[in-house]
């Protein structure tokens, strides 16, 4: 592949990514969303987050290796969730979750 083709491919990928997000904003900027659509859209961020996090917690290596393989990720996720619910401090909860994950990874080796 020539450098020109690579550059064109990168530009095309950028347009394919950008246009589906931008065009609805431009075409329907004056339209109000109905209550059911707004309610539905409220569930999208938690659903996407769950779709990203749950497989990473249950299948940290990409496949099921047993509970021992998933234990550090599950414990780190649980620690992060519990601290976040209790303290509402993202940095503290994330740091504690990371510490639990690496601590258990070290202990289980």
Buried (B, 14 or more C-beta within 10 A) or exposed (E): EEEEEEEEEEEEEEEEEEEEEEEEEEEEEEEEEEEEEEEEEEEEEEEEEEEEBEEEBBBBEEEEEEEEBBBBBBBBBEBBEEBBEEEEEEEBBBBBBEEBBEBBBEEEE
